[in-house]
Amino acid sequence: MDAMLNLTEPLKRYFGFETFKGDQEAIIRNVLAGRDTFVLMPTGGGKSLCYQLPSLLMEGTAIVISPLIALMKNQVDAIRAVCGDDGVAHYLNSSLNKGAIDMVKSDILHGKTKLLYVAPESLTKDENVDFLRNVKISFYAIDEAHCISEWGHDFRPEYRRIRPIINEIGAAPVIALTATATDKVRGDIKKNLGMTDAKEFKSSFNRPNLYYEVRNKTKNVDKDIIRFIKQRPGKSGIIYALSRKRVEELAEILRANDINARAYHAGMDSATRSQTQDDFIMERIDVIVATIAFGMGIDKPDVRFVIHYDIPKSLEGYYQETGRAGRDGGEGLCITYYTYKDLQKLEKFMEGKPVAEQDIGRQLLSETAAYAESSVCRRKFLLHYFGEEYHEENCGNCDNCLHPKKKVEAKNQLKELLEVVQAVKENFKADYIIDVLVGKETDEVIAHKHADLDCFGCGDEHEEKFWNAVIRQALIAGYLEKEIENYGILKLTAKGRKFMKKPESFMVSEDNEFEDDDEEVVSRSGGGTGVTDPALFNALLDLRKKMSKNLNVPPYVIFQDPSLEAMATMYPVSIEELQNIPGVGAGKAKRYGKEFCDLIRQHCEEYEIERPEDLRVRTVANKSKLKVSIIQSIDRKVALDDIASAKGIDFNELLDEIEAIVYSGTKLNIDYFLDEAMDEDHLLDIYDYFKESETDSLAVAMDELGDDYTEEEVRLVRIKFISEMAN
């Protein structure tokens, strides 16, 4: 192929572009010259053009191997549209019947087809291998090439068979393309495809238009997501969650709150998936909720936000999924919810897998955790992970840069860290290094005799959390690196050795705090509650205290803390809006609501707060029938144990339901049951206790009341008390 061939003419003729992006032209010339080519280009960088254009210019048919059946159809349609010929591009995968397959083969044999998209599973079928042996192949393009590597985020064993199959079909140049690959994955791909001499083209991974933020994942995550989407009406977005069940539930909750959302995962039939995808592209749907595990081949340029409901299993997966936002260069908001519990859950999923696979999985998870917890620039962290240096100190477009943490001098601590790495012969991972630093005598440390080292325990004045931050920031600053072959082992760099001889200033910022949401710690500062507006929350607490004094009822009888938290987040200003707050039924809203609404309205005016318009967070009404049925049974004075039997639930579950009913403001009279089932003195003692108590906590009540009373009795009387005093 003539090296001086003018490529801008066919680029304009077929694709309508005046100029190439980045390395596109150099990549295409390399392919046209018949050389193996390795392309590392971020999502949205224009990878597909790198094999589509040369296929149209070369003799024969190009084979494109891609794992995404959904994307194949889109790309084939696009090529057919630009060429005005249906025969020019085809795909072969499990979605085609025999008649369709025969038509594809006929077009190929007649020389009409320049591009054939094949799923790796289809490529390995004997009848396809036999057929392709008789076809003139211009080159092989392996898309999503990271699937070859066990260290890639979407490893597929069938990708390992691509090279032997290529050898069977017939040799031709190979172009491997991926949007995410660390040095380790890159080496794996080239070795496995037998293309170690390939010319490599690596584009920058920096996507300046993407905003990265990690949020603490609390119980209010659904509300937070609803509020976020409601503030961006009509904008397209993708939400990733870990399980199909969660995807279905979340899509349903969003729809219940008037958000046009649909679920999308591998368990759905292909017709539904295709329809959902088309609806998203055609903007009949605003939001897609999808499983992380399922690669969505959605090539939509104006996705405005990508939300990770659960932390992804690897930073490569995270980068590729967030990369679906803002491909047109416009706004792209990438919000991730993180809690350490999710990490533990993912680790648990690995149990039972081969040990080597578990090790890889844990290493990848630790990188994701480091990204979430680190307070350094998110962009800098991501680019460093992909082997690219980012020299800006503040990118101005991530949460850590917009709200930087205070930095402290850690020159001495870095020196201690590097000395420990050197003392253990640069042969261990971060966790082990920290054990030596803080002086933790683990079995492994004792076995290696590292408790005898002079530097053992030299960093015991700091916690493990601090040392984690120092290690992460030392890696980014280039004092340490991770070994590529035995990934995760910390090695000193030339810069690190130089520092040990002549230390210089090294500033670190502490990692971000991610509180567990088990105990809702409510402090007067509003800390730990997850409320948006601590000042309003404190004002609501004061109002509740005042009213409790005037009405002579405990504060929790008026509204419980979670209800006040929700008010300080959602700003209800009318009785109707107040009823959408969890734990506030019509009765409570009517009885106590006016003063709370007045206070919230006044607060919004004073601080010029823009309330989320018409924010009604409705839960999906899956249990409402049960609740209605329980209320009707109690009205008919059916014994509570009989109600439980009739509903097929145990007695404690029934009490859970009844508590939810009375706490939201509905009055229930269970005296008929208490008179039969309870000792009168016990009943009066427990009732009097709740009258005096500052809290309705069951644990505190059991502690105060002593062993004479059962938990069941206390719960039953608490229901009577709340119903009479609050509703």
C-alpha positions as MATLAB code, in Angstrom:
seq = 'MDAMLNLTEPLKRYFGFETFKGDQEAIIRNVLAGRDTFVLMPTGGGKSLCYQLPSLLMEGTAIVISPLIALMKNQVDAIRAVCGDDGVAHYLNSSLNKGAIDMVKSDILHGKTKLLYVAPESLTKDENVDFLRNVKISFYAIDEAHCISEWGHDFRPEYRRIRPIINEIGAAPVIALTATATDKVRGDIKKNLGMTDAKEFKSSFNRPNLYYEVRNKTKNVDKDIIRFIKQRPGKSGIIYALSRKRVEELAEILRANDINARAYHAGMDSATRSQTQDDFIMERIDVIVATIAFGMGIDKPDVRFVIHYDIPKSLEGYYQETGRAGRDGGEGLCITYYTYKDLQKLEKFMEGKPVAEQDIGRQLLSETAAYAESSVCRRKFLLHYFGEEYHEENCGNCDNCLHPKKKVEAKNQLKELLEVVQAVKENFKADYIIDVLVGKETDEVIAHKHADLDCFGCGDEHEEKFWNAVIRQALIAGYLEKEIENYGILKLTAKGRKFMKKPESFMVSEDNEFEDDDEEVVSRSGGGTGVTDPALFNALLDLRKKMSKNLNVPPYVIFQDPSLEAMATMYPVSIEELQNIPGVGAGKAKRYGKEFCDLIRQHCEEYEIERPEDLRVRTVANKSKLKVSIIQSIDRKVALDDIASAKGIDFNELLDEIEAIVYSGTKLNIDYFLDEAMDEDHLLDIYDYFKESETDSLAVAMDELGDDYTEEEVRLVRIKFISEMAN';
ca = [
       0.000    0.000    0.000;
       1.444    3.391   -0.995;
       2.811    5.074    2.131;
       2.040    8.497    0.653;
      -1.608    7.620   -0.025;
      -3.884   10.569    0.750;
      -6.083    9.323    3.607;
      -8.061   12.497    4.240;
     -10.125   11.969    1.056;
     -11.525    8.525    2.082;
     -11.864    9.797    5.686;
     -14.110   12.602    4.431;
     -15.913   10.401    1.862;
     -16.806    7.578    4.242;
     -16.927    9.178    7.672;
     -17.459   12.878    6.989;
     -14.445   14.007    9.061;
     -11.988   16.602    7.800;
      -9.063   15.534   10.014;
      -7.864   12.571   12.048;
      -7.812   12.538   15.851;
      -4.563   11.950   17.748;
      -2.619    8.919   16.444;
      -5.396    7.663   14.126;
      -3.589    8.414   10.865;
      -0.253    6.897   12.001;
      -2.087    3.762   13.235;
      -3.979    3.368    9.948;
      -0.774    3.757    7.889;
       0.881    1.059   10.032;
      -2.046   -1.311    9.366;
      -2.030   -0.502    5.622;
       1.693   -1.337    5.568;
       0.819   -4.845    6.830;
       2.513   -4.503   10.227;
       1.247   -5.722   13.622;
      -0.168   -2.808   15.599;
      -0.990   -2.332   19.292;
      -3.421    0.500   20.108;
      -4.033    1.779   23.607;
      -6.659    4.489   23.344;
      -9.199    5.669   25.926;
     -12.931    5.225   25.415;
     -14.170    7.925   23.074;
     -10.757    8.346   21.408;
     -11.892    6.887   18.055;
     -10.505    3.327   18.183;
     -12.981    1.753   15.748;
     -11.966    4.104   12.917;
      -8.412    2.664   13.189;
      -9.603   -0.644   11.699;
     -12.749    0.434    9.842;
     -11.027    2.807    7.394;
      -8.126    0.465    6.424;
     -10.590   -2.422    5.931;
     -12.427   -0.344    3.282;
      -9.134    0.428    1.491;
      -7.486   -3.005    1.562;
      -8.052   -6.094   -0.531;
      -9.997   -8.888    1.191;
     -12.074   -9.033    4.396;
     -10.962   -7.771    7.804;
     -11.974   -9.973   10.756;
     -12.961   -7.929   13.846;
     -13.104  -10.005   17.034;
     -15.299   -8.344   19.660;
     -17.000   -9.668   22.795;
     -19.893   -7.214   22.649;
     -22.693   -8.593   20.496;
     -24.758   -5.450   21.122;
     -21.961   -3.212   19.831;
     -21.428   -5.352   16.698;
     -24.920   -4.576   15.432;
     -24.423   -0.826   16.017;
     -21.073   -0.770   14.230;
     -22.278   -2.862   11.293;
     -25.289   -0.538   10.868;
     -22.976    2.496   10.994;
     -20.568    1.121    8.331;
     -23.445    0.113    6.064;
     -24.844    3.634    6.390;
     -21.550    5.334    5.437;
     -20.971    3.017    2.473;
     -24.597    2.798    1.315;
     -24.209   -0.966    0.919;
     -25.572   -3.666    3.237;
     -23.061   -6.272    2.053;
     -19.998   -4.246    3.070;
     -20.195   -5.227    6.758;
     -21.631   -8.248    8.554;
     -21.465   -9.978   11.899;
     -21.361  -13.656   12.831;
     -22.605  -14.512   16.298;
     -25.086  -16.644   18.231;
     -27.983  -14.275   17.438;
     -28.147  -15.320   13.722;
     -30.206  -18.187   12.280;
     -28.952  -20.530    9.510;
     -30.482  -18.493    6.668;
     -28.815  -15.293    7.865;
     -25.435  -17.071    8.249;
     -25.659  -18.403    4.659;
     -26.330  -14.873    3.362;
     -23.290  -13.513    5.250;
     -21.048  -16.242    3.804;
     -22.337  -15.623    0.292;
     -21.499  -11.873    0.502;
     -17.999  -12.691    1.785;
     -17.291  -15.202   -0.984;
     -18.480  -12.706   -3.618;
     -15.932  -10.165   -2.324;
     -18.613   -7.701   -1.156;
     -17.730   -7.790    2.562;
     -14.835   -5.683    3.838;
     -15.550   -6.053    7.562;
     -16.727   -9.167    9.397;
     -17.440   -8.836   13.134;
     -17.094  -12.135   15.000;
     -17.617  -13.061   18.655;
     -14.636  -15.108   19.939;
     -16.954  -18.071   20.610;
     -18.110  -18.029   16.966;
     -14.556  -17.741   15.648;
     -13.550  -20.998   17.320;
     -16.362  -23.075   15.743;
     -14.949  -25.648   13.303;
     -17.373  -24.775   10.480;
     -16.398  -21.073   10.683;
     -12.673  -21.872   10.769;
     -13.092  -24.117    7.678;
     -15.056  -21.409    5.869;
     -12.598  -18.595    6.674;
      -9.620  -20.652    5.438;
     -10.935  -20.017    1.907;
     -11.291  -16.264    2.380;
      -8.676  -13.590    1.595;
      -8.173  -11.917    4.989;
      -6.743   -8.378    4.988;
      -6.008   -8.292    8.757;
      -7.365   -9.340   12.165;
      -8.564   -6.662   14.592;
      -8.911   -7.745   18.233;
     -11.139   -5.242   20.021;
     -11.340   -5.106   23.839;
      -7.961   -6.904   23.812;
      -7.620   -6.630   27.614;
     -10.044   -9.617   27.791;
      -6.977  -11.798   27.038;
      -5.347  -11.029   30.373;
      -6.376  -12.436   33.751;
      -5.256   -9.054   35.078;
      -7.659   -7.286   32.707;
     -11.020   -6.234   34.137;
     -13.086   -8.468   31.895;
     -11.026  -11.657   31.455;
     -12.518  -14.151   28.977;
     -10.780  -17.542   28.613;
     -11.929  -17.869   24.961;
      -9.746  -14.836   24.100;
      -6.711  -17.017   24.933;
      -7.586  -19.198   21.919;
      -7.515  -16.374   19.366;
      -3.860  -16.787   18.309;
      -4.039  -20.575   17.692;
      -7.236  -20.039   15.649;
      -5.609  -17.245   13.591;
      -2.763  -19.680   12.851;
      -5.318  -22.262   11.678;
      -7.263  -19.826    9.454;
      -4.192  -18.182    7.923;
      -1.634  -15.574    8.912;
      -2.377  -11.866    8.393;
      -1.367   -8.707   10.305;
      -2.981   -8.182   13.727;
      -4.201   -4.932   15.277;
      -5.040   -5.237   18.985;
      -7.068   -2.436   20.551;
      -7.980   -1.681   24.165;
      -9.228    1.304   26.125;
      -7.630    0.263   29.412;
      -4.391   -1.579   30.074;
      -1.688   -1.329   32.700;
       1.879   -2.320   31.831;
       1.159   -5.826   33.123;
      -1.951   -6.261   30.946;
      -0.199   -4.778   27.919;
       2.613   -7.333   28.206;
       0.062  -10.156   28.578;
      -1.826   -9.108   25.425;
       1.257   -8.869   23.190;
       2.718  -12.145   24.446;
      -0.548  -14.038   24.068;
      -1.257  -12.730   20.561;
       2.316  -13.447   19.442;
       2.879   -9.781   18.545;
       5.729   -8.729   20.841;
       7.299   -6.762   17.962;
       4.115   -4.793   17.238;
       4.389   -1.034   16.884;
       2.699    0.466   19.926;
       0.499    3.568   19.897;
      -0.476    4.905   23.289;
      -2.839    7.873   23.626;
      -3.226    9.935   26.774;
      -5.739    8.575   29.255;
      -6.583   12.029   30.484;
     -10.225   12.985   29.957;
     -10.245   16.576   31.261;
     -14.031   16.938   30.856;
     -14.790   14.090   33.280;
     -15.458   15.030   36.909;
     -14.593   12.284   39.429;
     -16.140   12.068   42.896;
     -16.337    9.316   45.537;
     -19.155    9.565   48.094;
     -19.665    7.746   51.371;
     -22.251    5.006   50.783;
     -24.854    5.375   53.515;
     -28.404    4.107   53.970;
     -29.570    7.188   52.085;
     -27.836    6.247   48.827;
     -31.110    5.756   46.882;
     -32.353    9.189   47.957;
     -29.029   10.758   47.057;
     -29.158    9.242   43.558;
     -32.787   10.329   43.035;
     -31.956   13.880   44.094;
     -28.880   13.941   41.815;
     -30.902   12.791   38.767;
     -33.900   15.042   39.519;
     -31.569   18.027   39.467;
     -30.604   17.077   35.879;
     -33.939   16.534   34.126;
     -33.745   14.923   30.676;
     -30.003   14.197   30.955;
     -28.757   10.733   29.920;
     -26.989    8.619   32.529;
     -25.839    5.106   33.394;
     -25.878    3.582   36.883;
     -23.774    0.486   37.550;
     -24.641   -1.939   40.360;
     -23.114   -5.246   41.340;
     -26.057   -7.661   41.227;
     -28.929   -8.194   38.814;
     -31.353   -8.093   41.769;
     -30.086   -4.651   42.815;
     -30.258   -3.420   39.206;
     -33.923   -4.470   38.953;
     -34.814   -2.945   42.348;
     -33.042    0.343   41.668;
     -34.637    0.747   38.234;
     -38.040    0.162   39.859;
     -37.390    2.709   42.636;
     -36.283    5.307   40.054;
     -39.452    4.725   38.004;
     -41.570    5.060   41.162;
     -39.988    8.503   41.535;
     -40.881    9.586   37.984;
     -37.410    8.940   36.550;
     -37.457    7.294   33.136;
     -35.151    4.361   33.900;
     -34.774    0.757   32.734;
     -32.699   -2.204   33.865;
     -30.096   -3.837   31.604;
     -28.190   -7.051   32.404;
     -27.095  -10.363   30.930;
     -29.997  -12.264   32.497;
     -32.548  -10.503   30.290;
     -33.468  -11.925   26.895;
     -31.573  -10.408   23.986;
     -34.694   -8.811   22.435;
     -35.386   -6.849   25.643;
     -31.741   -5.835   25.896;
     -31.638   -4.636   22.283;
     -34.894   -2.711   22.741;
     -33.622   -1.081   25.955;
     -30.380   -0.120   24.258;
     -32.180    1.366   21.238;
     -34.535    3.274   23.551;
     -31.552    4.715   25.435;
     -29.757    5.761   22.238;
     -32.980    7.256   20.830;
     -33.565    9.082   24.157;
     -36.849    7.361   24.909;
     -35.151    6.375   28.197;
     -33.044    8.756   30.306;
     -31.271    6.351   32.645;
     -29.946    2.790   32.260;
     -29.245    0.728   35.398;
     -26.788   -2.045   34.503;
     -24.627   -4.723   36.094;
     -20.917   -3.972   36.256;
     -20.188   -7.472   34.935;
     -22.060   -6.854   31.712;
     -20.119   -4.960   29.029;
     -22.559   -2.522   27.502;
     -21.662   -1.662   23.937;
     -23.433    1.655   24.019;
     -21.754    4.185   21.812;
     -23.687    7.280   22.936;
     -21.748   10.555   22.894;
     -23.906   12.571   25.314;
     -24.063   10.407   28.454;
     -23.885   13.123   31.100;
     -23.358   11.039   34.232;
     -22.109    7.594   35.234;
     -22.906    6.498   38.782;
     -21.299    3.477   40.442;
     -23.751    2.247   43.075;
     -21.169   -0.367   44.079;
     -17.405   -0.078   43.886;
     -16.073   -1.856   40.747;
     -13.783   -4.906   40.971;
     -10.876   -3.141   39.265;
      -9.684    0.333   38.310;
      -9.596   -0.754   34.666;
     -13.284   -1.601   34.821;
     -13.960    1.690   36.597;
     -12.026    3.705   34.021;
     -13.804    2.055   31.110;
     -17.256    2.445   32.665;
     -16.734    6.097   33.636;
     -15.312    6.595   30.134;
     -18.814    6.207   28.726;
     -19.593    9.700   30.059;
     -19.034   12.857   28.019;
     -17.583   11.272   24.877;
     -18.562   14.398   22.957;
     -16.227   16.442   25.149;
     -19.154   17.917   27.103;
     -20.008   17.485   30.774;
     -19.389   14.020   32.246;
     -20.043   13.504   35.966;
     -18.623   10.283   37.452;
     -19.995    9.608   40.946;
     -18.990    6.502   42.906;
     -20.417    5.278   46.220;
     -17.901    3.560   48.465;
     -18.055    1.664   51.721;
     -15.519   -0.811   53.051;
     -18.363   -3.339   53.446;
     -18.742   -3.586   49.649;
     -15.071   -4.446   49.398;
     -15.476   -7.254   51.940;
     -18.502   -8.528   49.997;
     -16.464   -8.664   46.765;
     -13.657  -10.503   48.553;
     -16.181  -13.023   49.844;
     -17.380  -13.684   46.272;
     -13.826  -14.807   45.431;
     -13.826  -17.653   47.941;
     -13.821  -21.012   46.210;
     -11.955  -19.692   43.155;
      -8.394  -20.919   42.405;
      -5.802  -19.331   44.735;
      -3.989  -17.555   41.871;
      -7.274  -16.006   40.740;
      -8.071  -14.907   44.311;
      -4.657  -13.232   44.607;
      -5.173  -11.311   41.373;
      -8.688  -10.326   42.429;
      -7.508   -9.051   45.813;
      -4.683   -7.018   44.273;
      -7.111   -5.383   41.831;
      -9.566   -4.662   44.669;
      -6.828   -3.090   46.782;
      -6.082   -0.674   43.901;
      -9.758    0.295   43.742;
      -9.883    0.819   47.513;
      -6.734    2.949   47.323;
      -8.360    5.112   44.632;
     -11.543    5.579   46.694;
      -9.800    6.297   49.993;
      -6.909    8.421   48.726;
      -7.167   12.192   49.066;
      -4.813   12.928   46.143;
      -6.111   14.215   42.807;
      -8.287   11.424   41.352;
      -7.079   12.180   37.816;
      -3.436   11.962   38.891;
      -4.125    8.638   40.663;
      -5.898    7.089   37.641;
      -3.299    8.232   35.121;
      -0.478    6.939   37.332;
      -2.220    3.552   37.460;
      -2.147    3.433   33.650;
       1.521    4.398   33.545;
       1.026    8.047   32.603;
       2.435   11.040   34.473;
       0.157   13.969   35.246;
       2.128   17.020   36.305;
      -0.660   19.366   37.436;
      -0.932   19.692   41.214;
      -4.679   20.427   41.057;
      -6.873   19.259   38.167;
      -9.819   21.438   39.295;
     -12.298   18.758   38.243;
     -12.445   16.121   40.999;
     -13.719   16.175   44.579;
     -10.224   15.913   46.103;
      -8.939   18.900   44.140;
     -12.028   21.030   44.730;
     -11.940   20.240   48.481;
      -8.249   19.547   49.216;
      -7.217   18.073   52.563;
      -4.543   19.691   54.703;
      -1.053   18.346   53.940;
       1.546   17.480   56.562;
       5.328   17.147   56.259;
       6.262   13.441   56.047;
       9.928   13.561   55.024;
      11.025   11.410   57.987;
       8.165    8.945   57.544;
       8.971    8.474   53.845;
      12.601    7.790   54.805;
      11.437    5.158   57.346;
       9.188    3.568   54.721;
      11.937    3.355   52.086;
      14.390    1.940   54.657;
      11.923   -0.836   55.558;
      11.355   -1.684   51.862;
      15.134   -1.929   51.430;
      15.634   -3.923   54.668;
      13.168   -6.628   53.555;
      15.048   -6.893   50.229;
      12.258   -5.279   48.123;
      10.349   -8.529   48.212;
       7.002   -7.765   49.889;
       3.648   -6.062   49.315;
       2.296   -2.945   51.063;
       0.384   -4.737   53.874;
       3.528   -6.592   54.959;
       5.648   -3.417   54.859;
       3.088   -1.699   57.129;
       3.201   -4.641   59.588;
       6.991   -4.164   59.883;
       6.656   -0.376   60.215;
       4.093   -0.498   63.048;
       5.786   -3.474   64.737;
       3.049   -6.078   64.241;
       4.430   -9.575   64.978;
       2.416  -11.584   62.465;
       3.286  -15.248   61.742;
       4.741  -14.195   58.393;
       6.922  -11.434   59.905;
       8.256  -13.867   62.541;
       8.873  -16.589   59.911;
      10.997  -14.164   57.870;
      12.838  -13.026   61.063;
      11.912   -9.405   60.248;
      10.895   -8.708   63.860;
      14.667   -8.743   64.558;
      15.374   -5.865   62.149;
      16.497   -2.519   63.605;
      13.707   -0.786   61.660;
      10.959   -3.126   63.028;
       8.353   -0.880   64.702;
      10.149    2.351   63.666;
       6.804    3.816   62.529;
       4.654    2.704   65.478;
       3.700    6.294   66.379;
       1.365    6.275   63.353;
      -1.595    4.029   62.525;
      -1.802    1.677   59.530;
      -4.196    4.136   57.848;
      -1.506    6.845   57.826;
       1.116    4.470   56.381;
      -1.306    3.438   53.651;
      -1.570    7.099   52.624;
       2.255    7.509   52.652;
       2.746    4.403   50.474;
       0.060    5.441   47.986;
       1.482    8.938   47.654;
       5.081    7.667   47.476;
       4.067    5.474   44.520;
       2.463    8.411   42.707;
       5.470   10.635   43.443;
       7.764    7.967   41.940;
       9.800    6.995   45.060;
       8.384    3.461   44.901;
       6.991    1.275   42.133;
       5.129   -2.021   41.958;
       6.885   -4.935   40.307;
       5.218   -5.842   37.007;
       5.742   -9.619   36.984;
       4.960  -10.276   40.656;
       2.419   -7.487   40.867;
       2.070   -5.620   44.135;
       5.618   -6.143   45.454;
       7.111   -2.736   46.339;
      10.438   -1.769   44.768;
      12.630    1.291   45.278;
      13.068    3.525   42.219;
      16.211    5.498   41.362;
      14.379    8.558   42.735;
      13.646    6.649   45.971;
      17.324    5.657   46.407;
      18.390    9.260   45.796;
      15.892   10.441   48.437;
      17.355    8.013   51.016;
      20.786    9.600   50.550;
      19.482   13.149   50.483;
      15.937   13.486   51.911;
      13.806   16.435   50.820;
      10.382   17.768   51.749;
       7.529   15.269   51.161;
       4.007   16.515   51.936;
       1.162   13.998   52.351;
      -2.534   14.402   52.983;
      -4.456   11.889   55.068;
      -6.793    9.489   53.305;
     -10.528   10.218   53.103;
     -12.725    8.902   55.922;
     -15.492    6.477   54.966;
     -17.702    5.826   57.986;
     -19.605    2.562   58.295;
     -23.310    3.225   58.451;
     -24.118    0.597   61.096;
     -24.447    3.015   63.963;
     -26.055    6.312   63.117;
     -23.999    8.572   65.344;
     -25.921   11.774   65.847;
     -23.882   14.620   67.219;
     -24.895   18.213   67.789;
     -22.682   19.223   64.897;
     -24.680   16.998   62.604;
     -21.585   14.866   62.004;
     -22.114   11.236   61.108;
     -25.747   11.690   60.133;
     -25.196   12.044   56.405;
     -27.454   15.124   56.335;
     -26.943   17.747   53.688;
     -27.634   20.655   56.031;
     -26.251   20.224   59.593;
     -27.392   23.750   60.602;
     -31.017   22.945   59.733;
     -30.742   19.522   61.409;
     -29.637   21.175   64.670;
     -32.483   23.717   64.426;
     -34.984   20.863   63.930;
     -33.536   19.049   66.972;
     -34.042   22.210   69.055;
     -37.636   22.640   67.833;
     -38.396   18.994   68.632;
     -36.956   19.401   72.133;
     -39.057   22.524   72.743;
     -42.257   20.843   71.528;
     -41.542   17.718   73.572;
     -41.330   19.882   76.706;
     -44.560   21.760   75.923;
     -46.526   18.626   74.994;
     -44.937   16.523   77.751;
     -43.962   13.689   75.420;
     -40.468   12.269   74.680;
     -38.808   13.906   71.628;
     -38.757   10.677   69.577;
     -42.549   10.470   69.854;
     -42.799   13.614   67.712;
     -40.363   12.622   64.949;
     -37.477   10.171   65.067;
     -33.920   11.197   64.155;
     -33.940    9.594   60.664;
     -37.057   11.679   59.834;
     -35.287   14.888   60.916;
     -32.232   13.901   58.861;
     -34.418   13.447   55.804;
     -36.039   16.872   56.423;
     -32.573   18.468   56.583;
     -31.794   16.875   53.228;
     -35.035   17.300   51.302;
     -36.463   20.571   52.726;
     -40.231   19.799   52.827;
     -42.224   23.046   53.304;
     -45.851   21.818   53.167;
     -47.798   19.169   55.086;
     -48.187   17.231   51.819;
     -44.417   17.217   51.174;
     -43.759   16.298   54.806;
     -45.756   13.086   54.339;
     -43.150   11.916   51.818;
     -40.492   11.937   54.544;
     -39.781    8.405   55.854;
     -41.519    7.783   59.188;
     -44.024   10.633   58.756;
     -47.589    9.529   58.137;
     -50.645   11.754   57.618;
     -51.473   11.783   61.359;
     -48.022   12.951   62.450;
     -47.747   15.493   59.658;
     -51.096   16.995   60.693;
     -50.378   16.984   64.414;
     -46.789   18.258   64.491;
     -45.928   19.258   60.958;
     -46.821   22.955   60.697;
     -44.048   24.281   62.975;
     -41.427   22.073   61.272;
     -42.499   23.214   57.780;
     -42.454   26.873   58.909;
     -38.924   26.460   60.291;
     -37.670   24.779   57.093;
     -39.275   27.441   54.859;
     -37.710   30.227   56.945;
     -34.296   28.498   56.813;
     -34.495   28.131   52.997;
     -35.357   31.824   52.587;
     -32.668   33.012   55.000;
     -29.869   31.003   53.351;
     -31.286   31.264   49.795;
     -31.440   27.492   49.460;
     -32.791   26.098   46.214;
     -34.982   23.199   47.207;
     -35.005   20.084   45.026;
     -38.217   20.734   43.110;
     -41.015   18.293   43.848;
     -38.660   15.744   45.326;
     -40.872   12.887   46.369;
     -38.798    9.866   47.253;
     -41.315    7.088   47.068;
     -40.361    3.542   47.871;
     -41.705    0.759   45.712;
     -45.001   -0.342   47.234;
     -44.162   -3.991   47.685;
     -45.309   -4.337   51.277;
     -48.243   -1.939   51.295;
     -50.811   -4.716   50.805;
     -49.467   -6.550   53.854;
     -49.630   -3.389   55.981;
     -53.221   -2.638   54.939;
     -54.194   -6.221   55.722;
     -52.551   -6.040   59.206;
     -54.374   -2.777   60.021;
     -57.711   -4.318   58.961;
     -57.072   -7.461   61.071;
     -56.207   -5.377   64.178;
     -59.363   -3.273   63.629;
     -61.304   -6.577   63.676;
     -59.454   -7.502   66.922;
     -57.794  -10.640   65.513;
     -55.137  -11.966   67.948;
     -51.651  -10.901   66.829;
     -50.243  -14.456   66.836;
     -53.156  -15.510   64.592;
     -52.397  -12.620   62.185;
     -48.751  -13.767   61.985;
     -49.793  -17.364   61.222;
     -52.287  -16.239   58.582;
     -49.653  -14.074   56.857;
     -46.974  -16.796   57.002;
     -44.535  -14.620   59.011;
     -43.099  -15.114   62.478;
     -44.243  -13.014   65.445;
     -41.151  -10.768   65.458;
     -41.620   -9.977   61.763;
     -45.243   -9.038   62.509;
     -44.035   -6.687   65.271;
     -41.569   -5.131   62.750;
     -44.504   -4.386   60.424;
     -46.724   -3.004   63.232;
     -43.873   -0.783   64.479;
     -43.399    0.619   60.977;
     -47.139    1.372   60.823;
     -47.338    3.232   64.159;
     -44.015    5.036   63.731;
     -45.259    6.538   60.485;
     -48.247    8.042   62.305;
     -51.111    5.516   62.012;
     -53.001    4.814   65.242;
     -53.478    1.136   66.163;
     -55.319   -0.118   69.240;
     -53.836   -3.430   70.403;
     -55.312   -3.250   73.959;
     -57.560   -6.241   73.222;
     -54.460   -8.401   72.716;
     -52.405   -6.916   75.593;
     -55.274   -7.495   78.091;
     -55.218  -11.198   77.218;
     -51.493  -11.739   76.749;
     -49.763   -9.539   79.344;
     -49.489   -9.102   83.086;
     -51.103   -5.736   83.957;
     -48.285   -4.638   86.308;
     -45.682   -5.386   83.657;
     -47.661   -3.352   81.148;
     -47.918   -0.303   83.446;
     -44.222   -0.478   84.455;
     -43.045   -0.549   80.835;
     -45.503    2.210   79.804;
     -44.275    4.453   82.620;
     -40.663    3.764   81.629;
     -41.275    5.036   78.067;
     -43.056    8.136   79.445;
     -39.899    9.139   81.319;
     -37.251    7.897   78.875;
     -35.264   10.111   76.540;
     -34.980    7.315   73.977;
     -37.183    4.590   72.516;
     -34.170    2.272   72.021;
     -35.096   -1.349   72.728;
     -31.574   -2.209   73.920;
     -31.575    0.675   76.433;
     -35.085   -0.274   77.637;
     -34.089   -3.922   78.211;
     -31.031   -2.764   80.135;
     -33.008   -0.323   82.326;
     -35.992   -2.574   82.981;
     -33.997   -5.709   83.869;
     -34.631   -9.423   83.456;
     -38.248   -9.451   84.663;
     -39.526   -8.314   81.271;
     -39.268  -10.062   77.888;
     -38.243   -8.265   74.705;
     -41.641   -9.167   73.224;
     -43.460   -7.453   76.114;
     -41.337   -4.324   75.802;
     -41.957   -4.130   72.043;
     -45.727   -4.579   72.457;
     -46.000   -1.837   75.093;
     -43.779    0.463   73.042;
     -46.222    0.021   70.129;
     -49.147    0.955   72.438;
     -47.212    3.958   73.804;
     -46.185    5.344   70.394;
     -49.691    4.812   69.031;
     -51.357    6.682   71.929;
     -48.796    9.428   72.524;
     -47.673   10.229   69.004;
     -50.541    9.487   66.678;
];
